Every structure is written in C-alpha cells, then in structure tokens.
Amino acid sequence: MCPEAPGRGGADAFSDAAAAVLSAGGADHVLRSVLSGTAAGIAILDPQLRYLYANPAFARMIGIPSSGLLGRTITEVMPGIESRVDVLREVLRDGRTREAITTGTTRPGSPHERRWWHGAYHRVEIGGEVVGVAGVVLEVTTSQQERRDLEQARSRLALLDTAATRIGTTLDMDTTCAELADFLIPLLADVVTVEVFPAETEEGRHPAPGGALWLRRTALASVPALRDRVRDLGMAGEYVEYPAGSAIPRCLETVRPVMRNLLSDDELSRSAASAECLAAYRAAGIHSTLVVPLAARGHPIGTVSLARAGDSPAFTEDDVVITQDLAGRAAISIDNARRYTRSQGIALELQRALLAEPGNPHPNIELASRYLPSGSSALVGGDWFETVRLSFGRTLLVMGDVMGHGVEAAVDMSNYRSMLRYVSSTDLPPHRILRQLDTTISERESGRPATCLLALIDPARGICSYSSAGHLPPAVLTTDGRTELVRVPTGPPLGTGFGGYEMVNREFTADQVLLLYTDGLVERRGEDIDASLARLAGLRLVVGGELDELLDEVLRHLVSRTVEDDVAVLAARIRPPSDPPPG
C-alpha cells in the first residue's frame, strides 16, 4: 500500500506513488510519452484497487479526467463492475496475467448506458513487493453491440424458418390461422386470437351497427392455465363485433401495430368487444395487448391479437418486430388459402352442376351414380360421367377423368362432355368416338389430357361394346357374387393425338351389373395399381337389389373415411322387359 506523503493532498500522494511505479524501471520520460500517446486505455491501481494512474485514453474512455480518478476505487468510478474486480483480485493474489471482457456503467449520474471493455491485467511488483495491478483496456462496446445484433438477427431468422415449417402447411385458411396462434403460444403471448374479414358469400354475416367492425374469429389459443378463463372471448368460427375506435379497428385502418402495455381498468374496458370479453380479460389477468395487422398484396385481411397476463412482462419493440415478421409471412399463406378455397368452391359447384344432369338413358337401362369429392372439398378434380341415348334402344355410358384439379380441370371436363355428346350423335362405334375426341382435343392449345372409358350397351343383342383411352377397366358383377374385370385394350389418354383405340364386345345380360369408376375408387397412395384392382375384383356382392344400395356397399368396402381423390362411380343394369321404368 502506498502511504500518503506528509503535508500534501490525497490525490497528490497517489500521483507520487504512480510516479514511483512508472520510474521504477528507468526511462521515465520515454515511458510516460508512450503511455500518453497510445490509443489503449492504461490504468494502474493499488492493492486496494484505488487508481494510482490513468493515461489520457483511459480517462476519455471513462469520461472522467485523470486527476479525478486518482485515489478513487474502481467501483466508485464504474458501478456494477464487480466481475472485473474479481479478476483484478485474482491477478493480485497469484500474479498470473489475465484477459477478460467485462461490462459495466460509467459514473453515477450518467445515463448508465451499458458498455464493454476488453482488458489485459498484470500484477506490478517493485523489489519483490506487490504495489498494484496494471490494466491495458480497449473499449469494444460497438463490436459487442454488433455481435448482439447479429445474434438477435440469427435468432429471428431461425424463428422465421421454424415458423415456415409450422404455419401454412395446408391450403385451408382456418387451419393456417390456428397454426399461427399455436406458434405464438407461449413464445410471445399468453393469449392469441386471429380474426379475418368475412368472405362476401359467407352466410351469417350481418352489418354491424354504429360503425362497429364485424370480423370472423378463425383461431383462439392460450397457455394451458388460462384456457378455461378465455372461453368467453369467443370460439373459432364465431363473429365478433369490435367498437369503432378500439384497438383492432384502428390497427386495420392504419395497417400498423397497436401496442398497449399495463392497461388501466378503463383502457381494458374500451378494448373489450363485450361485457363478457371484459370479464374474461379481468379473470385472466390480462395487462398488455398487441394487435398486428395481417396484410397480403397490399390489403389488410385481418389481425392477430396477442395478450400477456399475470407475471408476463409488457410487450417491447422487439416483440412488435418479431410479430410483424411472423404475421407478414402467415398473411400470405392465409390469403393464398382463402383465394384457393374460393376458386375451388367455384369449380366444385360447376362440377356438381354438370354431374347432376347426365343425359337420359333409354328406359330399358337402370342407372345409379355416386360422386364423392376428395377429403378436402377444395381439391376439385376432373371426374365426370355421362349417358347418351342412341338409336335402336342403345345407351352409351361414359366415365372420364380430366388430369389435374381446379377450375381449369372442371372447365375442360365441361368442354369434353359437350364434344362427346356431339360426336356420339353421329352414331360412331366407341373406338371411333375416342379417336375423334382425341384429334379434336389435341388441336386445342389449352386442352388437358383425359382418360375416358366408353361402354355401349345394346339390350336387344345382350352385348356391351367397350373402348378405353387410358382408363381403368370396367367391372361386371354377376349373379353368383363374383366381380369380373373386363379386359379392354388400353389406348393413350385423350388429347395426345396418338389415336390407336380398339373396341371389344362382351356379353351383358339383365342379371349382371356394369360398374364404371374413376381411379379414386380403388387407388391408394404407395400401392401398386394391380393390388388396387385386385381388391375390387375380390368383392362379393349381391346384385339382385337396388343399384343405389349396391353402390353404397361398393363404397363402404373400397373407400376409406377420408377420400384421397375424387370418386365417381356409375352402375348400370339392363331392365327386363317385364319391369316397367320408374315413374
């Protein structure tokens, strides 16, 4: 310890002590010149960690003149620097040089902005006596902040990558909204709701009075502890009215986030959509809310609302940025799902309208049909069937499948159906009808390929003539319960322009049932088509009853509860002359 010199002030005494230390090795002037000119901060402290010396760079770094540091302890100058104090004490104790990055604040009364220093610390000895510790310090606050910003950016990107795999996994809008709400719990909120503008065609939508806003709630999620308390906020699928001027209408009007922290009871009352919601807010202990717009293609489509309750902290600007990033990505998926559902709904209605009015067969033919859309009603395919009445009591049965899904496939299905009606009216045999259709479709630039099976039933001769354009074989159910697949030469799909279709004739009597179908009836994902057809051929059914009941049995045996692809089935039977037609 360096004693204070008699008759002089404490600072002067510490200055003398520093001079003794600096001149101990000689070359005092050169050493002082080097220390004063270096950009590194250099300081010497006594064993009690009081400043003996600080060069100009260190003084600038700390923001205190060198003379103001002498005699003061390091903790007096930089509160909260305990981690460096421990390092200095270890250096004094064992003499080993140490490097460390430490953080702290400057003098009391300053803004107390957190700063970082990288220092190397050495024990100072004179004549074998430990007289203090010297430190060479560089401020690295900027690089540390950049590192923190980089780490934060990496964390945010990792979060967005994870969100991309969990949000928008389907083309169902409500499912996408639920995935967004679930992802935010408990990552950023204790309670999350997602609301969207109702579709114009949705039933149950009513105009809200007094400028209030009606939204449809598509998702509600919360931490397990609050699930019972937030039920009064409204369930998914319900319409919620928000008063004019409340957070959600303001968010949609400005298309900007609305953050409200530590809400007073009065503010909470104005935020609630109803008295029931206010009670739910209070019961859940909600104190802070954040509403972020869901916007896609330059237009708002809804909002995602986050709430924190109990001991959860208030929202920060970082929370706003992260939620905006997540909401922006989710909004694109939600909008895509909504557009897809709308377009596929149009296609489904078109397809159902077309299938609801097949042509009239001759009275001597009994028919039954079924059409099942795939598990998601939005996935509309090009399955279709048709019956055409021909001369001499004959009836042409048609089963087709336009490749692809959506409005385009449904439109092509309608066009092909019209073409077939026209071509079949010329009384051509089945294989020549397919040849004519193939030529016509292949000449259309936008025409999609399609499979097609024709079966021309001639009750007077007890014969059925078949021709196939890439379609699965027909099946004949017999009186002994067997199901036989008819071997029909398979030509290329329609629209390829290759032609080469053939016709085969097989006996067909009044005690048999002909079954035409699309691939959705038998095909299973990952299963060989031969195995699928073998399952159909293995059916043992009674054919003497009503055809509608027979089709129900076929579907019960072959179609799973979730339909993977559209299914169209057509059953036909020759009506005996003694049986009058219905009606």
Buried (B, 14 or more C-beta within 10 A) or exposed (E): EBEBBEEEEEBBBBBBBBBEBBEBEEEEEEBBEEBEEBEBBBBBBBBEBBBBBBBBBBBBBBEBEBEBBBBBBBBBBBBEBEEBBEBBEBBBEEEEEBEBBBBBBBBEEEEEEEBBBBBBBBBBEEEEEBBBBBBBBBBBBEEBEEEEEEEEEEEBEEBBEEBBEEBBEBBBBBBBBBBBBBBBBBBBBBBBBBBBBBBEEEEEBEEBEEEBBBBBBBBBBBBEEBEEBBEBBBEBEBBBBBBEEBBBBBBBEEEBBBBBEEBEEEEBBBBBBBEEBBBBBBBBBBBBBBBBBBBBEEEBBBBBBBBBBEEBEBBEEEBBEBBBBBBBBBBBBBBBBBBBBBBBBBBBEBBEEBBEEBBEBBBBBBBBBBBBBBEBEBBBBBBBBBBBBBEEBBBBBBBBBBBBBBBBBBBBBBBBBEBBBEBBEEEEBBBBBBBBBBEBBBEEEEBBBBBBBBBBBBBEBBBBBBBBBBBBBBBBBBEEEBBBBBEBEBBBBBBBEEBEBBBBEBEBBBBBBBBBBBBBBBBBEEEEEEEBBEBBBEBEBEBEEEBEEBBEEBBEEBBEEEBBBBBBBBBBBBBEEEEEEEE
